[in-house]
């Protein structure tokens, strides 16, 4: 027994060592671009680390630092009138160009912008000689960034952590000889700020956010960045930096902190804003950012590096270590030993590197843990990292897919807590969205459009008619976001949670019930209707984008109505509303197959202006929805496949990631794998989207959703549960002949471990947190150790059913 235990222990240690060894981004030169720098974050504070020995740069962010203030009321009193005129153009005249013009009248203001905090610039004295033995790396198994080099026969090291328990970013300076640490640390910012000494060994930056920052694509205002002296727009921010020395001396003034001849230095970085909620004035009713920042700093500096790092690792590991993913035999390939940017180039040129694929998978999980933590705001378009005052697309919450994609890997890769910030945001949005439904449409319920921000803006954006309706007026954010709430219930079976969020689900459904109208054939449709950011040629050959009953609209509504019905049934409440939804469901405009054999995107079988458009919104029912599957309706699934073939495999980074998920849901692992390789191309050699040197997803420019979508897609290839069964290895590609994964989550409150060889399942471990029936779909017949079960054939797969008990573990073995 003891020998068996030792063998198991050695096996676990070997697997752990292999995982740690493979989970490293490393480089043999400093970063010269932001997309080469390495990210750390604790959900509230983020830093991008460049790693220059002499002139280090830490570009800093604080997750709640946004421009503007609480949402303004009644910004477009005539919006509802334009809804009526838009519908008249669509339903009576079929004049789609005029409808497009009228739809602009429904628009409100643009969202606000996520802002950079500051640059911490470190000028370190290392002598006149050139440095050597340089290395900078990011160990995502430990959430630890390191910069090391040798100069004048002295080994220097900087270690950086963003600790959630410590509420700080900490830089540890060390060297192989005593008295060798000397540097100057100073702060600058792109927002209005001042810097002063904060004691003999610290500095403090006090800043004020702009009251308005125009999106980066708006160029018609003379003053795109504005500051207000009065009112509620423009939160305050505080940033403190303090040096704690072993040996040597420190001096601080407004120019920075000067450290001389120290043996070791811990540099503590804390920040806070006056943000006090989406509906609170950050000026008059804001939090005391100076007090929060100071208290966090005082608590952090009391602890040693060993204590801080230990707390940080314990906190981070309890999330990250839940999933272990290995491909192949564990033998290193030649290119796996290369610096990451060279490894990426080699992979882009066709080299095999399975460990690189699992690295990208776990990198997505690392980025989610680092940018979205309970108690903070959700990850935005760039997670938590942004260096520009006017970031691409305001680095906001783009809720026509991008924000949702950020959280696709959360539940399935065992990071459900990281989704809590999104849940809080959805509740905020349901409050502002109720006002928008009333003010812009004179309807019940709540609605949310294309863009949002930390203030939970929910109106159609576009600056009162200046935006293109194909994106500005899209209004299906409420039901799409609400599916995350219902999916959380499906994964956890937590009825208390479901009861708490049911009013949010119902409110989104109420708006849709009121918004639907009948077409000439008696179907319930949406009007106006959009397929996000896409256009078609109408019956007269004119380009247009405002339509009725797009496939995406109708798919989202069917999905949401079904979710609401199931939620009410699970809670045994609201029978009258359930009946309303069921009657509406029966009359919704159905899906159609077009003349090319594809799933039709528009109300009519119109041609796309851009046949290879990055959005494939009409396949919502395939993913993230659960309406389309080869296991449900092969005819519709085949049409969906044809749609993807016509769209093509090229695309922006996040679009490629979405397509991985599509092909996985179509059970085509080889095509999904092709798109993984397409996504994992260095942006310098890619025709479209790809990866930057630091493995950030390239739209281009950087959008973090592609990283998260890739992790989601790989998980969908290994395990699917959206059809209320555990489909094991549903889309395993030929390239993944051997491997194992542990800790994946499935709907029904199951945790799943898988091991396979020669492309076939060998064993599976299923843990049931809630009990109940567990249906398993596998390629080969299986048996359950310790239980008498039978496997029945269904097409080319086998179905096995287990009646599980709460807290029990079940071992599945291939026959």
FISE-59133 format. One record per residue (C-alpha): residue in one letter; x, y, z. Coordinates in steps of 0.1 Angstrom, whole numbers, padded with zeros to 4 digits, always signed. Example, Ala and Ser with C-alpha at 12.3 -4.5 7.8 and 13.67 -1.06 7.14 Angstrom:
BEGIN
a+0123-0045+0078 s+0137-0011+0071 
END
This chain:
BEGIN
x+0000+0000+0000 x+0028+0024+0009 x+0046+0015-0024 x+0014+0023-0043 x+0011+0056-0025 x+0047+0066-0033 x+0042+0057-0069 x+0011+0079-0071 x+0029+0107-0053 x+0058+0105-0077 x+0034+0105-0106 x+0016+0136-0093 x+0049+0154-0086 x+0062+0145-0121 x+0029+0158-0137 x+0031+0190-0115 x+0067+0196-0125 x+0059+0191-0162 x+0030+0215-0159 x+0051+0242-0141 x+0079+0238-0167 x+0055+0243-0196 x+0036+0272-0181 x+0062+0299-0187 x+0064+0329-0211 x+0101+0339-0213 x+0122+0363-0234 x+0159+0370-0239 x+0155+0407-0244 x+0135+0436-0229 x+0102+0446-0243 x+0102+0476-0266 x+0064+0476-0273 x+0034+0474-0250 x+0024+0442-0267 x+0057+0426-0258 x+0054+0435-0221 x+0042+0409-0196 x+0009+0414-0176 x+0003+0408-0139 x-0030+0416-0121 x-0050+0409-0090 x-0085+0419-0104 x-0081+0455-0093 x-0045+0465-0100 x-0027+0456-0132 x+0008+0462-0145 x+0026+0457-0178 x+0063+0449-0172 x+0089+0458-0199 x+0120+0445-0182 x+0147+0469-0193 x+0177+0465-0169 x+0185+0502-0168 x+0151+0518-0175 x+0123+0496-0163 x+0087+0506-0170 x+0057+0493-0152 x+0026+0506-0169 x-0001+0506-0142 x-0039+0503-0142 x-0067+0504-0116 x-0099+0486-0127 x-0124+0512-0116 x-0106+0542-0132 x-0130+0553-0159 x-0139+0587-0174 x-0174+0602-0168 x-0199+0596-0141 x-0234+0581-0135 x-0257+0578-0165 x-0277+0609-0174 x-0315+0606-0176 x-0337+0615-0206 x-0309+0623-0230 x-0332+0617-0261 x-0369+0624-0253 x-0380+0618-0289 x-0365+0583-0292 x-0397+0564-0290 x-0412+0585-0319 x-0383+0573-0341 x-0391+0537-0332 x-0425+0542-0346 x-0413+0558-0378 x-0385+0531-0382 x-0411+0504-0380 x-0433+0521-0405 x-0404+0523-0430 x-0397+0486-0425 x-0431+0470-0422 x-0452+0491-0446 x-0427+0504-0472 x-0398+0479-0469 x-0376+0510-0473 x-0345+0498-0455 x-0324+0529-0463 x-0350+0552-0448 x-0354+0528-0418 x-0317+0532-0413 x-0320+0570-0412 x-0349+0568-0388 x-0331+0544-0365 x-0304+0570-0358 x-0331+0590-0341 x-0332+0563-0313 x-0296+0569-0303 x-0282+0583-0271 x-0247+0590-0258 x-0215+0571-0262 x-0201+0550-0233 x-0172+0563-0213 x-0136+0551-0214 x-0114+0528-0193 x-0083+0548-0185 x-0046+0542-0178 x-0034+0550-0143 x+0002+0558-0144 x+0037+0549-0156 x+0062+0539-0129 x+0096+0545-0144 x+0126+0529-0127 x+0162+0540-0136 x+0185+0514-0120 x+0222+0519-0117 x+0241+0488-0130 x+0274+0503-0140 x+0287+0512-0174 x+0293+0477-0187 x+0268+0460-0210 x+0245+0436-0192 x+0243+0399-0201 x+0225+0367-0191 x+0193+0386-0195 x+0159+0369-0190 x+0124+0381-0184 x+0096+0357-0178 x+0061+0352-0165 x+0054+0320-0146 x+0016+0316-0150 x+0016+0286-0126 x+0027+0310-0098 x+0015+0344-0112 x+0051+0357-0108 x+0070+0379-0133 x+0108+0380-0131 x+0135+0401-0147 x+0171+0389-0142 x+0205+0399-0157 x+0242+0401-0149 x+0262+0434-0150 x+0297+0439-0137 x+0297+0403-0124 x+0267+0410-0102 x+0234+0391-0107 x+0204+0413-0104 x+0168+0402-0101 x+0134+0419-0100 x+0104+0398-0090 x+0069+0412-0094 x+0036+0400-0080 x+0001+0415-0081 x-0013+0400-0049 x-0051+0399-0043 x-0048+0392-0005 x-0022+0420-0002 x-0042+0444-0024 x-0009+0456-0040 x+0017+0452-0067 x+0051+0444-0052 x+0085+0446-0069 x+0114+0429-0051 x+0149+0440-0061 x+0178+0417-0051 x+0214+0411-0062 x+0241+0386-0056 x+0263+0411-0037 x+0252+0434-0009 x+0248+0471-0013 x+0243+0470-0051 x+0206+0481-0054 x+0204+0518-0064 x+0176+0533-0085 x+0153+0562-0090 x+0115+0556-0092 x+0092+0582-0106 x+0055+0585-0116 x+0038+0601-0146 x+0003+0599-0159 x-0019+0607-0189 x-0047+0621-0168 x-0045+0653-0147 x-0022+0645-0117 x+0003+0658-0092 x+0031+0639-0074 x+0045+0646-0040 x+0067+0630-0014 x+0049+0607+0010 x+0073+0604+0039 x+0111+0598+0035 x+0107+0566+0014 x+0074+0571-0006 x+0056+0591-0032 x+0019+0597-0038 x+0001+0606-0071 x-0033+0623-0068 x-0052+0623-0100 x-0086+0633-0115 x-0103+0614-0144 x-0117+0633-0173 x-0154+0640-0174 x-0156+0629-0210 x-0133+0609-0233 x-0146+0604-0268 x-0142+0570-0284 x-0110+0567-0304 x-0130+0565-0337 x-0147+0599-0330 x-0128+0627-0347 x-0154+0655-0350 x-0149+0672-0316 x-0123+0698-0311 x-0118+0687-0275 x-0121+0649-0273 x-0109+0648-0237 x-0126+0671-0213 x-0123+0678-0176 x-0151+0692-0154 x-0145+0713-0123 x-0180+0707-0109 x-0206+0681-0111 x-0204+0643-0108 x-0182+0635-0138 x-0145+0628-0131 x-0136+0605-0103 x-0105+0609-0081 x-0076+0585-0079 x-0047+0580-0056 x-0015+0560-0062 x+0011+0554-0035 x+0046+0539-0040 x+0068+0530-0010 x+0103+0515-0008 x+0112+0492+0021 x+0149+0487+0023 x+0173+0462+0037 x+0205+0482+0041 x+0212+0514+0021 x+0191+0546+0023 x+0161+0562+0006 x+0150+0597-0001 x+0117+0609-0017 x+0106+0642-0032 x+0081+0652-0060 x+0105+0638-0086 x+0104+0603-0071 x+0121+0579-0047 x+0159+0576-0048 x+0174+0544-0033 x+0211+0541-0027 x+0233+0510-0020 x+0206+0487-0006 x+0209+0450-0002 x+0173+0443-0011 x+0143+0466-0017 x+0106+0459-0017 x+0087+0485-0038 x+0050+0485-0028 x+0024+0499-0052 x-0012+0506-0040 x-0040+0525-0057 x-0077+0533-0053 x-0104+0555-0068 x-0134+0574-0055 x-0157+0551-0075 x-0185+0541-0052 x-0209+0523-0075 x-0225+0528-0109 x-0252+0552-0095 x-0231+0572-0070 x-0215+0605-0077 x-0177+0598-0075 x-0171+0634-0065 x-0196+0642-0037 x-0206+0606-0028 x-0173+0589-0037 x-0152+0567-0016 x-0122+0581+0003 x-0095+0569-0022 x-0067+0583-0001 x-0078+0564+0030 x-0083+0532+0012 x-0050+0534-0006 x-0031+0543+0026 x-0047+0515+0047 x-0039+0489+0020 x-0003+0502+0019 x+0001+0501+0057 x-0011+0466+0058 x+0011+0454+0030 x+0044+0469+0042 x+0041+0451+0076 x+0048+0418+0059 x+0079+0403+0045 x+0084+0392+0009 x+0082+0356+0020 x+0048+0362+0037 x+0034+0382+0008 x+0045+0358-0018 x+0032+0328+0002 x-0002+0344+0006 x-0003+0354-0030 x+0006+0319-0042 x-0019+0302-0019 x-0047+0325-0031 x-0038+0323-0068 x-0031+0285-0068 x-0065+0276-0053 x-0080+0288-0086 x-0053+0281-0112 x-0045+0246-0100 x-0080+0233-0104 x-0073+0224-0141 x-0043+0205-0154 x-0041+0200-0191 x-0015+0179-0209 x-0011+0169-0245 x+0013+0143-0259 x+0038+0123-0241 x+0054+0151-0222 x+0086+0151-0242 x+0100+0185-0251 x+0102+0195-0287 x+0131+0216-0300 x+0110+0247-0304 x+0096+0245-0269 x+0130+0255-0256 x+0130+0288-0276 x+0121+0322-0262 x+0083+0327-0265 x+0083+0351-0294 x+0106+0328-0314 x+0085+0298-0304 x+0054+0317-0317 x+0071+0324-0350 x+0081+0287-0354 x+0046+0276-0345 x+0032+0301-0370 x+0054+0284-0397 x+0039+0250-0390 x+0061+0234-0363 x+0044+0210-0339 x+0044+0222-0303 x+0016+0207-0282 x+0029+0222-0250 x+0025+0257-0266 x-0012+0249-0272 x-0017+0240-0235 x+0003+0271-0225 x-0022+0293-0245 x-0051+0275-0229 x-0038+0281-0194 x-0028+0316-0203 x-0064+0324-0208 x-0072+0311-0173 x-0043+0332-0159 x-0056+0363-0176 x-0091+0358-0163 x-0079+0352-0127 x-0058+0383-0130 x-0084+0407-0145 x-0117+0396-0129 x-0120+0390-0091 x-0151+0389-0068 x-0157+0424-0055 x-0143+0442-0085 x-0156+0452-0119 x-0157+0427-0148 x-0129+0423-0173 x-0133+0449-0201 x-0122+0448-0237 x-0086+0446-0226 x-0091+0428-0194 x-0075+0452-0169 x-0045+0464-0190 x-0046+0496-0210 x-0019+0522-0217 x-0039+0547-0238 x-0061+0576-0228 x-0083+0569-0258 x-0080+0532-0260 x-0094+0512-0290 x-0132+0511-0287 x-0128+0529-0253 x-0116+0496-0238 x-0153+0494-0227 x-0178+0466-0224 x-0188+0457-0259 x-0218+0434-0252 x-0227+0422-0287 x-0202+0394-0280 x-0169+0406-0266 x-0178+0410-0229 x-0197+0377-0230 x-0167+0359-0247 x-0145+0371-0218 x-0165+0348-0195 x-0170+0318-0218 x-0142+0298-0201 x-0151+0308-0166 x-0175+0280-0155 x-0162+0253-0178 x-0126+0257-0168 x-0134+0258-0131 x-0132+0295-0125 x-0168+0302-0116 x-0159+0329-0090 x-0143+0350-0117 x-0177+0354-0132 x-0192+0371-0101 x-0181+0406-0112 x-0201+0400-0144 x-0231+0390-0124 x-0229+0422-0104 x-0225+0443-0136 x-0256+0426-0151 x-0277+0436-0121 x-0265+0472-0124 x-0273+0472-0161 x-0308+0459-0154 x-0315+0490-0133 x-0302+0515-0159 x-0317+0493-0186 x-0352+0496-0171 x-0349+0534-0174 x-0337+0530-0210 x-0366+0507-0219 x-0390+0533-0206 x-0373+0564-0220 x-0363+0552-0254 x-0390+0527-0262 x-0419+0533-0236 x-0418+0496-0228 x-0415+0474-0197 x-0386+0454-0186 x-0350+0463-0193 x-0328+0466-0224 x-0291+0470-0231 x-0273+0479-0263 x-0240+0475-0281 x-0217+0493-0255 x-0216+0498-0218 x-0191+0510-0192 x-0185+0510-0154 x-0215+0533-0151 x-0237+0506-0167 x-0248+0528-0196 x-0276+0509-0215 x-0289+0533-0241 x-0282+0529-0279 x-0249+0547-0283 x-0240+0569-0313 x-0240+0604-0299 x-0276+0612-0308 x-0276+0601-0344 x-0240+0600-0354 x-0234+0563-0351 x-0242+0536-0376 x-0273+0516-0365 x-0256+0483-0375 x-0237+0485-0343 x-0250+0515-0323 x-0287+0504-0322 x-0282+0467-0315 x-0304+0460-0284 x-0301+0423-0275 x-0275+0427-0247 x-0299+0420-0219 x-0310+0385-0229 x-0275+0375-0240 x-0259+0387-0207 x-0288+0371-0188 x-0279+0337-0201 x-0247+0338-0180 x-0269+0340-0149 x-0290+0310-0160 x-0259+0291-0171 x-0244+0296-0136 x-0275+0278-0122 x-0271+0250-0148 x-0235+0245-0137 x-0241+0248-0099 x-0278+0239-0094 x-0278+0267-0068 x-0315+0276-0065 x-0308+0304-0040 x-0287+0321-0067 x-0314+0315-0093 x-0341+0329-0071 x-0320+0360-0066 x-0314+0366-0103 x-0348+0355-0116 x-0362+0391-0116 x-0333+0401-0139 x-0341+0372-0163 x-0378+0381-0163 x-0372+0418-0169 x-0351+0411-0200 x-0379+0388-0212 x-0406+0414-0205 x-0389+0439-0228 x-0388+0413-0256 x-0425+0403-0251 x-0435+0440-0255 x-0410+0447-0283 x-0422+0418-0306 x-0447+0426-0334 x-0464+0405-0360 x-0453+0403-0396 x-0477+0399-0425 x-0476+0361-0421 x-0485+0362-0384 x-0450+0355-0371 x-0437+0374-0341 x-0406+0394-0352 x-0383+0422-0340 x-0383+0455-0359 x-0359+0471-0363 x-0334+0443-0362 x-0297+0440-0367 x-0270+0414-0372 x-0242+0431-0354 x-0219+0452-0375 x-0229+0434-0407 x-0247+0446-0439 x-0267+0431-0467 x-0279+0440-0502 x-0316+0446-0502 x-0341+0436-0530 x-0331+0467-0550 x-0294+0459-0546 x-0287+0487-0521 x-0265+0481-0491 x-0285+0482-0458 x-0282+0470-0423 x-0315+0478-0406 x-0339+0449-0410 x-0365+0428-0393 x-0363+0394-0376 x-0326+0387-0381 x-0317+0351-0372 x-0295+0363-0343 x-0324+0382-0328 x-0348+0353-0330 x-0322+0328-0318 x-0315+0350-0287 x-0352+0354-0279 x-0359+0317-0283 x-0329+0309-0260 x-0339+0335-0234 x-0376+0325-0233 x-0366+0289-0228 x-0341+0298-0201 x-0368+0319-0183 x-0393+0291-0185 x-0368+0265-0171 x-0358+0289-0144 x-0394+0295-0133 x-0401+0258-0134 x-0371+0250-0113 x-0383+0276-0087 x-0419+0265-0091 x-0430+0301-0096 x-0446+0325-0121 x-0469+0301-0140 x-0488+0329-0158 x-0456+0344-0172 x-0444+0309-0182 x-0476+0305-0203 x-0470+0339-0220 x-0435+0329-0230 x-0446+0295-0242 x-0473+0311-0264 x-0448+0336-0278 x-0422+0309-0285 x-0446+0291-0307 x-0451+0322-0329 x-0415+0333-0333 x-0401+0337-0368 x-0382+0304-0374 x-0347+0297-0389 x-0345+0294-0427 x-0320+0277-0450 x-0308+0299-0479 x-0303+0291-0515 x-0267+0283-0509 x-0275+0257-0483 x-0265+0280-0455 x-0284+0292-0424 x-0300+0324-0435 x-0288+0355-0416 x-0315+0379-0426 x-0353+0380-0428 x-0349+0374-0465 x-0322+0355-0484 x-0301+0385-0491 x-0265+0386-0500 x-0239+0400-0476 x-0220+0431-0484 x-0190+0414-0468 x-0193+0377-0474 x-0164+0370-0451 x-0175+0393-0423 x-0159+0386-0388 x-0193+0383-0370 x-0211+0351-0375 x-0240+0362-0354 x-0267+0340-0370 x-0250+0309-0355 x-0258+0321-0319 x-0280+0290-0316 x-0249+0268-0322 x-0227+0287-0297 x-0231+0300-0271 x-0267+0288-0274 x-0280+0252-0274 x-0306+0253-0302 x-0284+0240-0330 x-0265+0207-0329 x-0259+0177-0351 x-0274+0158-0322 x-0307+0178-0325 x-0313+0185-0361 x-0288+0175-0387 x-0304+0196-0414 x-0299+0228-0395 x-0265+0218-0383 x-0254+0211-0419 x-0267+0245-0429 x-0246+0260-0400 x-0216+0242-0413 x-0222+0256-0448 x-0224+0291-0433 x-0190+0287-0417 x-0175+0274-0450 x-0189+0304-0468 x-0177+0328-0442 x-0142+0313-0444 x-0116+0306-0418 x-0099+0340-0419 x-0109+0367-0393 x-0099+0389-0365 x-0085+0373-0333 x-0117+0370-0314 x-0136+0359-0345 x-0112+0330-0350 x-0117+0321-0314 x-0155+0321-0318 x-0151+0298-0348 x-0131+0273-0327 x-0162+0270-0305 x-0185+0267-0335 x-0166+0238-0351 x-0163+0221-0317 x-0201+0222-0313 x-0203+0208-0348 x-0182+0179-0335 x-0154+0186-0360 x-0123+0185-0340 x-0099+0188-0369 x-0114+0220-0382 x-0115+0234-0347 x-0078+0226-0344 x-0070+0243-0377 x-0085+0274-0363 x-0065+0271-0331 x-0034+0271-0352 x-0047+0300-0373 x-0053+0320-0341 x-0018+0311-0327 x+0000+0329-0355 x+0024+0357-0349 x+0006+0389-0359 x+0036+0398-0381 x+0029+0368-0404 x-0008+0365-0400 x-0032+0378-0427 x-0057+0387-0400 x-0060+0381-0363 x-0033+0363-0343 x-0011+0368-0313 x+0013+0394-0302 x+0047+0385-0288 x+0033+0384-0252 x+0005+0361-0265 x-0021+0388-0261 x-0048+0383-0288 x-0046+0405-0318 x-0079+0417-0332 x-0057+0436-0342 x-0053+0458-0321 x-0053+0439-0288 x-0086+0425-0275 x-0085+0400-0247 x-0117+0382-0257 x-0097+0362-0282 x-0076+0347-0254 x-0106+0338-0235 x-0125+0325-0265 x-0095+0302-0274 x-0096+0287-0239 x-0133+0281-0242 x-0130+0265-0276 x-0103+0241-0265 x-0125+0231-0235 x-0155+0226-0258 x-0133+0201-0278 x-0127+0181-0247 x-0161+0183-0229 x-0196+0195-0238 x-0226+0196-0215 x-0249+0222-0230 x-0274+0195-0241 x-0277+0182-0205 x-0253+0153-0210 x-0216+0149-0205 x-0202+0145-0240 x-0167+0133-0234 x-0140+0141-0261 x-0167+0153-0285 x-0143+0170-0309 x-0109+0155-0303 x-0086+0164-0332 x-0062+0139-0348 x-0033+0161-0335 x-0043+0154-0299 x-0037+0117-0300 x-0027+0114-0263 x-0034+0136-0233 x-0052+0142-0201 x-0072+0170-0185 x-0085+0173-0150 x-0109+0196-0132 x-0132+0206-0160 x-0168+0216-0150 x-0200+0204-0166 x-0236+0215-0162 x-0254+0195-0136 x-0227+0203-0110 x-0202+0177-0122 x-0164+0179-0123 x-0147+0158-0150 x-0112+0143-0154 x-0103+0127-0188 x-0074+0106-0200 x-0071+0093-0236 x-0046+0075-0259 x-0045+0069-0296 x-0074+0093-0299 x-0097+0072-0277 x-0110+0077-0242 x-0092+0055-0216 x-0107+0067-0183 x-0128+0094-0169 x-0134+0105-0133 x-0168+0122-0126 x-0175+0139-0093 x-0211+0148-0085 x-0215+0179-0063 x-0253+0178-0063 x-0264+0142-0072 x-0290+0133-0098 x-0290+0116-0132 x-0258+0119-0152 x-0260+0110-0189 x-0226+0103-0206 x-0220+0103-0243 x-0188+0086-0255 x-0173+0073-0287 x-0167+0038-0273 x-0187+0017-0248 x-0178+0023-0212 x-0183+0007-0178 x-0186+0023-0144 x-0164+0008-0117 x-0186-0005-0089 x-0219-0001-0107 x-0239-0022-0131 x-0249+0000-0160 x-0256-0005-0197 x-0244+0015-0226 x-0268+0020-0255 x-0258+0030-0290 x-0269+0063-0304 x-0256+0070-0339 x-0218+0066-0337 x-0217+0072-0300 x-0227+0053-0268 x-0250+0067-0241 x-0245+0056-0205 x-0267+0068-0176 x-0256+0070-0139 x-0278+0079-0110 x-0253+0098-0090 x-0253+0107-0053 x-0242+0140-0039 x-0205+0141-0031 x-0197+0108-0048 x-0170+0100-0074 x-0174+0077-0103 x-0147+0061-0124 x-0155+0055-0161 x-0134+0030-0180 x-0135+0023-0218 x-0143-0013-0225 
END
